[in-house]
Amino acid sequence: MENFIVSARKYRPQNFSTVVGQSHITTTLKNAIRNNQLAHAFLFCGPRGVGKTTCARILAKTINCENLQPDGEACNECHSCKSFNEGSSFNIHELDAASNNSVDDIRTLVEQVRFAPQAGKYKIYIIDEVHMLSSSAFNAFLKTLEEPPSYAIFILATTEKHKILPTILSRCQIFDFKRITIQDTVDHLHEICEKEHIQAEADALHLVAQKTDGCMRDSLSTLDKIVSFTGGHLTYQNTLEHLNILDYDYFFKVMDAVLQQDVAGALLIFDEILQKGFEGDNFLNGWAEFLRNLLMCKEEKVLHLLEVSGNLKDRYKQLSGKISPAYLITALHLLNETEINYRMARNKRLHVEMALIKLCYLQQAVTLAGDDQSGEVVKKKLVPDGAVPQQLRAPFAQAAGPKSAGKPATAASIAQNEGAKLTIETPPAAKTAATAAAPATTAPAAPAATAPVAAAANTTATTLTNSNNTPATRTAPVKQGAPATGSKLTGLAAMKEALAAKQQQTTVREAVPITAGALAVYWEEFIDIFRQANKMTVVSNLQLAIINLLGKEEIGIVSRNIVQFRFMEEEKLAISDFFKRKFNNPAIILTLQLDESQQTQDIGPAPLSSREQFQLMAEHYPMIKELKDRLNMELDF
């Protein structure tokens, strides 16, 4: 039976043109070889599995190629290339610094550098995982790396560039390898599947590329596993099952339920996800990425950032057209906060379900403006455009007494501010008085219906004409003495104005001076709250603490042991709020202190041992010792 070779080794690139996703490095190296401008030391750094060691080997083979191609590639036919491909080249030496990281290993390498190559132009030393060398080994390598012989070239490779000494970095030409993009990975996997006669769906290859996060070696290893698992037929579903990835269909279903405000449906889908073995943080992370992809579909300039297959991209575009960008931004912000607080949540399932419920009612809470309003968030309208207004209390009730800005607030001025046509119908008696007082030339909706007229009537019938010229009448009781307003007031604005007026009428309490006596009284009152709730453990902890006044507005609490100190830290916010409320001073600062010396002062003398108790009794009562000696007794201490 023929030995199986994994794809990562079987399809390892043998020349620069077959290296995937690192064209910026391969082009530079080929030009340097063609122009004979090779440095004496190279440092290849970057993530794992992106081609650092592979490029080092290709560079080493190309440098010694006897028939260099015009494009800077090795010929793979000369003696040097064949010996390298067979692993028998004497001019190329590889050293694994992870297992050979001592000073002696580097000294052995330095001694070998002194000998010139017997065949070929250069001796190349590839040191992999160079960051694993000890500091002494680095120092022993410095001089040789700075001034090597003309025939010696060093190629260093590492995944952790920050661990290498700056003196080493300054002596090397540094090449930074980048993660391989998902599309490049998918194209390479597709080529391998064609060569191996493997049937693979494009969506399945996309899943493999996304799972491995830019590491080609992991992608090839994962491909081998799934091929063995599926028998050479890769589909989207069996790849999901093997890689344990949450299907995007779940996110589309959840999004549909959220947009329809179907809370029950969204919670049932989340329960199904949990039953499949996925954790809540996986769901939050995947859904945040899902919303991010929807947001990317809103702008053609960033559409290339959507790293999904073509079929899935069409579904994203279709769903994205139904959702405003402002809604997506708000939902992403909410999911981000939920994911940050997920680890601290005790009931993690409820934590995620609350986020689902909030998103279901997000559109009901606010109306998110479209692109023509710069994506700003505005309150949901109480009355939709073109609809008849509801029976609401008139927000523009006028008073007969106080005047605003030195002149009475008329109904006409209110109508002008409201942007609507307004007429006020008063009872017959009031209408007769108003007609007699007004000139004959006054129009039917004249400003003669001023505050005194409005005050004379107990109720008024207010007629509003909306944008569709449809009159709608609502009856609103007018309270005498209410202040007149000329601003546009919705129901929420009227509530805010009433609250502001109430706050202005509230008498501001002055701060109570903080004294030691008042502090002790309030502290006992705070303890009594827990005593009445029969929480005696809390009461005992609070009673053992020492409270004092550290400054004019600083209160200190001294704990006697670390357990009590931790308890005070948990209750610090409640204690601080209590004192701020009692002293009516929000600037109060609460400081916690730990003084374990206080513990021994209140406990009293240490208990006596049995031997010490007997000795103390013998001192007070000598007959006891005499009795013990006469009876020849031995006491069991």
C-alpha positions as CSV (number, residue, x, y, z in Angstrom):
1,M,0.0,0.0,0.0
2,E,1.4,3.4,-1.0
3,N,2.2,5.7,1.8
4,F,-0.3,8.6,2.1
5,I,1.3,12.1,2.0
6,V,-0.7,14.9,3.5
7,S,-1.7,17.8,1.2
8,A,0.4,20.3,3.1
9,R,3.6,18.4,2.1
10,K,2.4,17.0,-1.2
11,Y,1.5,20.4,-2.6
12,R,4.1,22.5,-0.9
13,P,5.3,25.2,-3.4
14,Q,8.6,24.4,-5.2
15,N,9.1,27.8,-6.8
16,F,8.1,31.4,-6.2
17,S,5.3,31.4,-8.7
18,T,3.4,28.7,-6.7
19,V,3.5,30.6,-3.4
20,V,0.0,31.7,-2.5
21,G,-0.8,35.2,-1.2
22,Q,2.7,36.5,-0.8
23,S,3.4,38.2,-4.1
24,H,4.9,41.3,-2.5
25,I,7.7,39.1,-1.1
26,T,8.3,36.7,-3.9
27,T,8.5,39.6,-6.4
28,T,11.1,41.3,-4.3
29,L,13.2,38.2,-3.8
30,K,13.2,37.4,-7.6
31,N,14.3,40.9,-8.5
32,A,17.1,40.7,-5.9
33,I,18.3,37.4,-7.4
34,R,18.2,38.7,-11.0
35,N,20.0,41.9,-10.1
36,N,22.5,40.1,-7.8
37,Q,21.6,42.3,-4.9
38,L,21.3,39.7,-2.2
39,A,21.6,40.6,1.5
40,H,23.7,38.4,3.8
41,A,20.8,37.9,6.2
42,F,17.1,37.7,5.8
43,L,14.4,37.6,8.5
44,F,11.0,36.2,7.5
45,C,8.3,36.9,10.1
46,G,4.6,36.5,10.1
47,P,1.7,34.2,11.3
48,R,2.0,30.5,11.2
49,G,1.3,28.5,8.0
50,V,1.7,31.4,5.6
51,G,4.9,30.3,3.8
52,K,7.9,31.6,5.7
53,T,9.9,28.3,5.7
54,T,8.7,27.5,2.2
55,C,10.0,30.8,0.8
56,A,13.3,30.3,2.7
57,R,13.8,26.9,1.0
58,I,12.8,28.2,-2.4
59,L,15.2,31.2,-2.0
60,A,18.0,28.9,-0.9
61,K,17.5,26.6,-3.9
62,T,17.2,29.5,-6.4
63,I,20.4,31.2,-5.2
64,N,22.5,28.2,-6.0
65,C,20.7,27.3,-9.3
66,E,23.1,26.8,-12.1
67,N,20.6,27.7,-14.9
68,L,18.6,30.5,-13.5
69,Q,15.5,31.3,-15.5
70,P,14.9,34.8,-16.9
71,D,12.0,35.3,-14.5
72,G,14.2,34.6,-11.5
73,E,13.0,31.1,-10.9
74,A,15.1,27.9,-10.4
75,C,15.3,25.5,-13.3
76,N,14.7,22.3,-11.2
77,E,17.0,20.4,-13.6
78,C,20.6,21.2,-12.7
79,H,22.6,19.2,-10.2
80,S,22.1,21.8,-7.4
81,C,18.3,21.9,-7.8
82,K,18.0,18.1,-8.0
83,S,20.2,17.6,-4.9
84,F,18.0,20.1,-3.0
85,N,14.8,18.4,-4.1
86,E,16.2,15.1,-3.0
87,G,17.3,16.5,0.3
88,S,21.0,15.8,-0.2
89,S,22.4,19.2,-0.8
90,F,25.6,20.1,1.3
91,N,25.2,23.8,0.8
92,I,21.9,24.2,2.5
93,H,21.6,23.7,6.2
94,E,18.5,23.9,8.3
95,L,18.5,24.4,12.0
96,D,15.4,24.2,14.3
97,A,16.1,26.8,17.0
98,A,13.3,25.4,19.1
99,S,15.3,22.3,19.9
100,N,18.8,23.7,19.3
101,N,18.7,26.9,21.2
102,S,21.9,26.7,23.3
103,V,25.2,28.5,22.9
104,D,26.9,25.3,21.9
105,D,24.6,24.8,19.0
106,I,25.2,28.3,17.7
107,R,29.0,27.9,18.2
108,T,28.9,24.7,16.1
109,L,27.0,26.5,13.4
110,V,29.6,29.4,13.4
111,E,32.4,26.9,13.0
112,Q,30.8,25.4,10.0
113,V,30.4,28.9,8.4
114,R,34.2,29.1,8.1
115,F,34.4,26.5,5.4
116,A,33.6,27.5,1.8
117,P,31.2,25.5,-0.3
118,Q,32.7,22.7,-2.4
119,A,30.1,23.1,-5.1
120,G,27.9,26.0,-5.8
121,K,28.2,29.7,-5.0
122,Y,26.7,30.0,-1.5
123,K,26.2,28.2,1.7
124,I,22.7,29.0,3.1
125,Y,21.7,28.5,6.7
126,I,18.0,28.4,7.5
127,I,17.2,28.9,11.2
128,D,13.6,28.3,11.9
129,E,11.8,29.6,15.0
130,V,14.7,31.8,15.7
131,H,13.0,33.6,18.5
132,M,13.5,30.4,20.7
133,L,17.3,31.1,20.9
134,S,18.5,32.1,24.3
135,S,20.0,35.5,25.0
136,S,23.5,33.9,25.2
137,A,23.0,32.2,21.8
138,F,21.9,35.4,20.2
139,N,25.0,37.2,21.5
140,A,27.2,34.4,20.2
141,F,25.6,34.7,16.8
142,L,25.8,38.5,16.6
143,K,29.4,38.9,15.2
144,T,29.0,36.2,12.5
145,L,25.6,37.6,11.5
146,E,27.0,41.1,11.1
147,E,30.2,40.2,9.1
148,P,29.7,36.7,7.6
149,P,31.9,35.4,4.8
150,S,30.9,36.4,1.3
151,Y,29.6,32.9,0.5
152,A,27.4,32.7,3.6
153,I,23.7,33.7,3.7
154,F,21.5,33.4,6.7
155,I,17.7,33.1,6.5
156,L,15.9,33.4,9.8
157,A,12.2,32.6,10.2
158,T,10.0,33.4,13.2
159,T,6.4,33.9,14.2
160,E,7.2,36.2,17.1
161,K,9.3,39.1,15.8
162,H,9.0,41.1,19.1
163,K,11.0,38.4,21.0
164,I,14.1,38.9,18.8
165,L,16.9,41.2,20.0
166,P,17.0,44.6,18.3
167,T,20.7,44.0,17.5
168,I,19.6,41.0,15.5
169,L,16.8,42.9,13.7
170,S,19.2,45.7,12.7
171,R,21.5,43.2,10.9
172,C,18.8,41.6,8.7
173,Q,16.5,42.4,5.8
174,I,13.0,42.0,7.3
175,F,10.1,40.6,5.2
176,D,6.7,40.6,6.8
177,F,4.4,37.8,5.6
178,K,0.7,38.5,5.8
179,R,-2.3,36.3,6.3
180,I,-3.6,34.6,3.2
181,T,-6.9,36.0,2.1
182,I,-10.0,33.8,2.1
183,Q,-10.4,34.1,-1.7
184,D,-6.8,33.1,-2.3
185,T,-7.2,30.1,0.0
186,V,-10.4,29.1,-1.7
187,D,-8.8,29.2,-5.2
188,H,-5.8,27.1,-4.0
189,L,-8.1,24.5,-2.4
190,H,-10.2,24.4,-5.6
191,E,-7.1,23.7,-7.6
192,I,-6.0,20.9,-5.3
193,C,-9.6,19.4,-5.4
194,E,-9.4,19.3,-9.2
195,K,-6.0,17.6,-9.1
196,E,-7.2,15.0,-6.6
197,H,-10.6,14.5,-8.3
198,I,-12.5,15.7,-5.2
199,Q,-16.0,17.1,-5.5
200,A,-16.3,20.2,-3.4
201,E,-18.9,22.9,-3.3
202,A,-17.6,26.5,-3.3
203,D,-19.5,27.3,0.0
204,A,-17.8,24.3,1.7
205,L,-14.4,25.6,0.7
206,H,-15.3,29.0,1.9
207,L,-16.1,27.5,5.3
208,V,-12.8,25.8,5.4
209,A,-11.0,29.1,4.6
210,Q,-12.9,31.1,7.2
211,K,-12.3,28.5,9.9
212,T,-8.5,28.4,9.4
213,D,-8.1,32.3,9.4
214,G,-5.5,32.8,6.7
215,C,-3.3,29.7,7.5
216,M,-2.8,27.7,4.4
217,R,-1.3,24.7,6.2
218,D,-4.3,24.5,8.5
219,S,-6.6,24.8,5.5
220,L,-4.9,21.8,3.7
221,S,-5.0,19.7,6.9
222,T,-8.7,20.5,7.4
223,L,-9.4,19.6,3.8
224,D,-7.7,16.2,4.3
225,K,-9.9,15.6,7.4
226,I,-13.1,16.5,5.7
227,V,-12.3,14.4,2.6
228,S,-11.8,11.4,4.9
229,F,-15.0,12.2,6.7
230,T,-17.1,12.6,3.6
231,G,-15.5,10.1,1.3
232,G,-14.3,12.7,-1.2
233,H,-17.6,14.6,-1.6
234,L,-17.6,18.0,0.2
235,T,-20.9,19.7,0.7
236,Y,-21.9,22.7,2.7
237,Q,-23.9,20.7,5.2
238,N,-21.3,18.0,6.0
239,T,-18.6,20.6,6.2
240,L,-20.7,22.5,8.8
241,E,-21.2,19.3,10.7
242,H,-17.5,18.4,10.7
243,L,-16.2,21.9,11.6
244,N,-18.9,22.5,14.2
245,I,-19.8,25.9,12.6
246,L,-23.1,27.7,13.2
247,D,-25.0,27.8,9.9
248,Y,-25.8,31.2,8.4
249,D,-29.3,30.1,7.8
250,Y,-30.0,30.4,11.6
251,F,-28.9,34.1,11.4
252,F,-31.2,34.8,8.5
253,K,-34.1,33.1,10.4
254,V,-33.4,35.1,13.6
255,M,-33.2,38.3,11.6
256,D,-36.5,37.7,10.0
257,A,-38.1,37.0,13.4
258,V,-36.5,40.2,14.8
259,L,-37.8,42.3,12.0
260,Q,-41.3,40.9,12.5
261,Q,-41.1,41.5,16.2
262,D,-41.7,37.7,16.7
263,V,-40.1,37.3,20.1
264,A,-41.3,33.7,20.5
265,G,-39.9,32.7,17.2
266,A,-36.5,34.3,17.9
267,L,-36.3,32.5,21.3
268,L,-37.2,29.2,19.8
269,I,-34.5,29.5,17.2
270,F,-31.9,30.4,19.8
271,D,-33.0,27.4,21.9
272,E,-32.5,25.2,18.8
273,I,-29.0,26.6,18.5
274,L,-28.2,25.8,22.1
275,Q,-29.6,22.2,21.7
276,K,-27.0,21.7,18.9
277,G,-24.2,22.3,21.4
278,F,-23.3,25.9,20.6
279,E,-22.6,28.4,23.4
280,G,-24.2,31.8,23.7
281,D,-21.0,33.7,22.9
282,N,-20.6,31.8,19.6
283,F,-24.1,32.9,18.7
284,L,-23.4,36.6,19.6
285,N,-20.1,36.6,17.7
286,G,-21.6,35.0,14.7
287,W,-24.6,37.3,14.6
288,A,-22.5,40.4,15.1
289,E,-20.5,39.3,12.0
290,F,-23.8,38.7,10.2
291,L,-25.0,42.2,10.9
292,R,-21.6,43.6,9.9
293,N,-21.9,41.8,6.6
294,L,-25.4,43.3,6.1
295,L,-23.9,46.8,6.8
296,M,-21.2,46.2,4.2
297,C,-23.8,45.5,1.6
298,K,-25.1,49.1,1.9
299,E,-22.1,50.6,0.2
300,E,-20.6,49.4,-3.1
301,K,-17.1,50.8,-2.1
302,V,-16.8,48.3,0.8
303,L,-18.6,45.4,-0.8
304,H,-15.2,43.6,-1.3
305,L,-14.9,43.4,2.5
306,L,-17.7,40.8,2.4
307,E,-15.7,37.6,2.4
308,V,-18.5,35.1,1.6
309,S,-19.4,33.0,-1.4
310,G,-21.3,34.4,-4.3
311,N,-24.6,32.7,-3.5
312,L,-24.5,33.9,0.1
313,K,-23.6,37.4,-1.0
314,D,-26.8,37.7,-3.0
315,R,-28.8,36.7,0.1
316,Y,-27.0,39.4,2.1
317,K,-27.8,42.0,-0.5
318,Q,-31.5,41.1,-0.7
319,L,-31.9,41.2,3.1
320,S,-29.8,44.4,3.5
321,G,-32.2,46.3,1.3
322,K,-35.0,45.8,3.9
323,I,-33.0,47.3,6.8
324,S,-31.8,50.8,7.4
325,P,-28.1,51.4,8.2
326,A,-29.0,53.2,11.4
327,Y,-30.9,50.1,12.6
328,L,-27.8,47.9,11.9
329,I,-25.5,50.3,13.7
330,T,-27.8,50.4,16.7
331,A,-28.1,46.6,16.7
332,L,-24.3,46.1,16.4
333,H,-23.8,48.5,19.4
334,L,-26.3,46.5,21.5
335,L,-24.7,43.1,20.5
336,N,-21.2,44.5,21.3
337,E,-22.3,45.5,24.8
338,T,-24.0,42.1,25.3
339,E,-20.9,40.2,24.2
340,I,-18.6,42.3,26.5
341,N,-20.8,41.6,29.5
342,Y,-21.4,37.9,28.6
343,R,-18.7,36.5,30.7
344,M,-19.8,38.4,33.8
345,A,-23.4,37.3,33.5
346,R,-24.5,34.5,35.8
347,N,-27.5,33.4,33.7
348,K,-25.8,33.5,30.3
349,R,-28.8,32.2,28.4
350,L,-31.1,34.9,29.9
351,H,-28.4,37.4,29.1
352,V,-28.6,36.5,25.3
353,E,-32.3,36.2,25.4
354,M,-32.7,39.8,26.7
355,A,-30.6,41.0,23.8
356,L,-32.9,39.2,21.4
357,I,-36.0,40.8,23.1
358,K,-34.5,44.2,22.9
359,L,-33.7,43.9,19.2
360,C,-37.2,42.6,18.5
361,Y,-38.7,45.8,20.0
362,L,-35.9,48.1,18.8
363,Q,-38.0,49.4,15.8
364,Q,-41.0,50.0,18.0
365,A,-39.0,52.1,20.5
366,V,-37.5,54.4,17.9
367,T,-37.9,55.1,14.2
368,L,-34.6,55.1,12.6
369,A,-34.2,57.8,10.0
370,G,-33.2,56.8,6.4
371,D,-30.1,57.8,4.5
372,D,-31.7,61.1,3.6
373,Q,-31.6,62.2,7.2
374,S,-27.9,61.2,7.8
375,G,-28.9,58.1,9.8
376,E,-29.9,60.1,12.9
377,V,-32.2,58.5,15.4
378,V,-35.5,60.2,16.0
379,K,-38.5,59.4,18.2
380,K,-41.3,57.3,16.8
381,K,-44.2,59.6,15.7
382,L,-47.3,59.5,17.9
383,V,-49.6,60.1,14.8
384,P,-48.5,58.7,11.4
385,D,-48.6,61.0,8.4
386,G,-52.1,61.3,7.0
387,A,-53.8,59.7,10.0
388,V,-56.4,61.4,12.2
389,P,-54.9,62.6,15.5
390,Q,-55.8,60.8,18.7
391,Q,-57.8,62.5,21.5
392,L,-55.0,64.2,23.3
393,R,-54.9,66.9,26.0
394,A,-54.4,70.3,24.3
395,P,-50.7,71.2,25.0
396,F,-51.4,74.9,24.4
397,A,-53.9,75.7,27.1
398,Q,-53.8,79.4,27.7
399,A,-53.9,81.4,31.0
400,A,-55.6,84.7,31.7
401,G,-53.0,85.8,34.3
402,P,-49.2,85.7,33.4
403,K,-48.0,86.7,30.0
404,S,-45.0,85.4,28.1
405,A,-42.4,87.9,26.7
406,G,-44.6,90.9,27.6
407,K,-47.6,90.1,25.3
408,P,-50.5,87.6,25.5
409,A,-50.1,84.3,23.7
410,T,-52.9,84.2,21.1
411,A,-54.5,81.2,19.4
412,A,-53.2,82.5,16.1
413,S,-49.6,82.6,17.2
414,I,-50.0,79.0,18.5
415,A,-51.4,77.9,15.2
416,Q,-48.5,79.6,13.4
417,N,-46.0,77.7,15.5
418,E,-47.8,74.5,15.0
419,G,-47.7,74.9,11.3
420,A,-51.5,74.0,11.0
421,K,-54.8,75.9,10.6
422,L,-56.5,76.4,13.9
423,T,-59.9,77.6,14.8
424,I,-61.4,77.7,18.3
425,E,-65.1,77.3,18.8
426,T,-66.4,78.7,22.1
427,P,-69.8,78.3,23.8
428,P,-72.5,80.7,22.5
429,A,-72.2,83.0,25.5
430,A,-68.4,83.3,25.1
431,K,-68.7,83.6,21.3
432,T,-71.2,86.5,21.7
433,A,-68.9,88.4,24.0
434,A,-66.0,87.8,21.7
435,T,-67.9,89.0,18.7
436,A,-69.0,92.2,20.4
437,A,-65.5,93.0,21.5
438,A,-63.9,92.3,18.1
439,P,-64.0,94.7,15.1
440,A,-66.4,93.9,12.2
441,T,-63.5,93.3,9.8
442,T,-62.0,90.5,11.8
443,A,-61.7,87.2,9.9
444,P,-63.4,84.1,11.2
445,A,-60.1,82.6,12.4
446,A,-58.9,86.1,13.6
447,P,-56.4,86.4,16.5
448,A,-59.2,87.9,18.6
449,A,-59.6,84.6,20.4
450,T,-57.0,85.6,22.9
451,A,-56.1,84.2,26.3
452,P,-59.0,86.0,28.1
453,V,-61.5,84.5,25.7
454,A,-60.0,81.1,26.1
455,A,-60.0,81.5,29.9
456,A,-63.7,82.4,29.9
457,A,-64.6,79.0,28.5
458,N,-64.4,75.7,30.5
459,T,-63.8,73.6,27.4
460,T,-62.9,74.4,23.8
461,A,-63.3,72.4,20.6
462,T,-59.9,72.5,18.8
463,T,-59.9,71.8,15.0
464,L,-56.6,70.8,13.4
465,T,-56.1,70.5,9.7
466,N,-53.3,68.1,8.8
467,S,-51.2,68.0,5.6
468,N,-54.0,66.3,3.7
469,N,-56.4,69.1,4.6
470,T,-58.5,66.6,6.5
471,P,-60.1,68.4,9.6
472,A,-60.0,66.5,12.8
473,T,-61.7,67.8,15.9
474,R,-60.6,67.0,19.4
475,T,-62.0,68.2,22.7
476,A,-59.4,69.4,25.2
477,P,-60.2,70.8,28.6
478,V,-58.4,74.1,29.2
479,K,-57.1,74.6,32.7
480,Q,-57.2,78.1,34.0
481,G,-53.9,79.4,35.2
482,A,-51.8,77.1,33.0
483,P,-48.9,78.8,31.3
484,A,-49.1,79.5,27.6
485,T,-46.5,78.0,25.3
486,G,-45.7,78.9,21.7
487,S,-43.5,75.8,20.9
488,K,-44.6,72.6,19.2
489,L,-45.4,70.0,21.9
490,T,-46.0,66.3,21.4
491,G,-47.2,64.1,24.2
492,L,-43.6,63.3,25.3
493,A,-42.5,67.0,25.1
494,A,-45.5,68.0,27.2
495,M,-44.5,65.5,29.8
496,K,-40.9,66.7,29.8
497,E,-42.1,70.4,30.2
498,A,-44.4,69.4,33.1
499,L,-41.6,67.6,34.8
500,A,-39.2,70.5,34.3
501,A,-41.8,72.9,35.8
502,K,-42.2,70.6,38.8
503,Q,-38.5,70.4,39.3
504,Q,-38.3,74.2,39.3
505,Q,-41.0,74.5,41.9
506,T,-39.3,72.0,44.2
507,T,-37.4,73.7,47.0
508,V,-33.7,72.8,46.8
509,R,-32.6,71.2,50.0
510,E,-29.3,72.5,51.5
511,A,-26.5,70.1,52.3
512,V,-26.4,68.8,55.9
513,P,-23.1,69.4,57.6
514,I,-21.1,66.2,58.1
515,T,-20.2,65.7,61.7
516,A,-19.0,62.8,63.7
517,G,-22.2,62.6,65.7
518,A,-24.5,62.7,62.6
519,L,-22.2,60.2,61.0
520,A,-22.6,57.7,63.9
521,V,-26.4,58.2,64.0
522,Y,-26.8,57.6,60.3
523,W,-24.5,54.6,60.4
524,E,-26.7,53.0,63.1
525,E,-29.7,53.8,60.9
526,F,-28.1,52.1,58.0
527,I,-27.3,49.0,60.1
528,D,-30.9,49.0,61.4
529,I,-32.2,48.5,57.9
530,F,-30.5,45.1,57.7
531,R,-31.5,44.3,61.3
532,Q,-35.2,44.8,60.4
533,A,-34.7,42.5,57.4
534,N,-33.3,39.9,59.7
535,K,-29.9,39.8,57.9
536,M,-27.8,39.3,61.0
537,T,-24.7,38.3,59.1
538,V,-24.6,41.7,57.4
539,V,-25.4,43.4,60.7
540,S,-22.4,41.8,62.4
541,N,-20.0,42.7,59.6
542,L,-21.2,46.4,59.7
543,Q,-21.0,46.6,63.5
544,L,-17.4,45.4,63.5
545,A,-16.4,48.1,61.1
546,I,-15.1,51.4,62.4
547,I,-16.5,54.6,60.7
548,N,-14.9,58.0,61.0
549,L,-14.6,61.3,59.3
550,L,-11.4,61.7,57.2
551,G,-12.1,65.1,55.7
552,K,-14.7,67.7,55.1
553,E,-16.5,65.5,52.6
554,E,-14.6,62.2,53.0
555,I,-15.9,59.3,55.1
556,G,-13.6,56.4,56.0
557,I,-14.6,52.8,57.0
558,V,-11.9,50.7,58.6
559,S,-12.2,46.9,58.3
560,R,-10.5,44.5,60.7
561,N,-9.8,41.6,58.3
562,I,-9.6,40.9,54.6
563,V,-13.0,39.1,54.6
564,Q,-14.7,42.1,56.1
565,F,-12.9,44.4,53.7
566,R,-14.1,42.4,50.7
567,F,-17.6,42.6,52.0
568,M,-17.3,46.4,52.4
569,E,-16.1,46.6,48.8
570,E,-19.3,44.9,47.6
571,E,-21.5,47.2,49.7
572,K,-19.5,50.4,49.0
573,L,-22.0,51.7,46.4
574,A,-25.0,51.2,48.7
575,I,-23.3,52.8,51.7
576,S,-22.1,55.8,49.6
577,D,-25.6,56.4,48.1
578,F,-27.1,56.2,51.6
579,F,-24.8,58.9,53.0
580,K,-25.1,61.1,50.0
581,R,-28.9,61.0,50.4
582,K,-28.9,61.6,54.1
583,F,-26.4,64.5,54.0
584,N,-27.9,65.7,50.7
585,N,-24.4,66.0,49.4
586,P,-23.4,64.2,46.1
587,A,-19.8,65.1,46.6
588,I,-19.2,62.8,49.5
589,I,-16.3,60.4,49.0
590,L,-16.3,57.0,50.8
591,T,-12.8,55.5,51.5
592,L,-12.3,51.8,52.6
593,Q,-9.3,50.9,54.7
594,L,-7.9,47.6,56.0
595,D,-6.2,47.5,59.5
596,E,-5.7,44.0,60.7
597,S,-4.2,45.2,63.9
598,Q,-7.7,46.1,65.1
599,Q,-8.6,42.5,65.0
600,T,-6.4,41.4,67.9
601,Q,-7.3,44.3,70.1
602,D,-11.0,43.3,70.4
603,I,-10.6,39.5,70.5
604,G,-9.0,39.6,74.0
605,P,-6.4,37.2,75.4
606,A,-5.6,34.0,73.6
607,P,-7.2,30.9,75.1
608,L,-5.0,28.8,77.5
609,S,-3.9,25.3,76.8
610,S,-4.6,22.4,79.1
611,R,-1.1,22.5,80.6
612,E,-1.3,26.3,81.2
613,Q,-4.7,25.9,82.8
614,F,-3.2,23.3,85.3
615,Q,-0.3,25.5,86.1
616,L,-2.5,28.5,86.7
617,M,-4.7,26.4,89.0
618,A,-1.7,25.1,90.9
619,E,-0.5,28.6,91.6
620,H,-3.8,29.6,93.1
621,Y,-4.4,26.3,94.8
622,P,-1.1,24.6,95.9
623,M,-3.0,21.6,97.3
624,I,-3.9,20.4,93.8
625,K,-0.2,20.0,92.9
626,E,0.4,18.2,96.3
627,L,-2.5,15.9,95.6
628,K,-1.0,15.0,92.2
629,D,2.4,14.3,93.6
630,R,1.1,12.1,96.5
631,L,-1.1,10.0,94.3
632,N,1.7,9.8,91.6
633,M,-0.8,10.9,89.0
634,E,0.1,11.7,85.3
635,L,-2.1,14.2,83.7
636,D,-3.2,13.7,80.1
637,F,-2.7,17.1,78.5
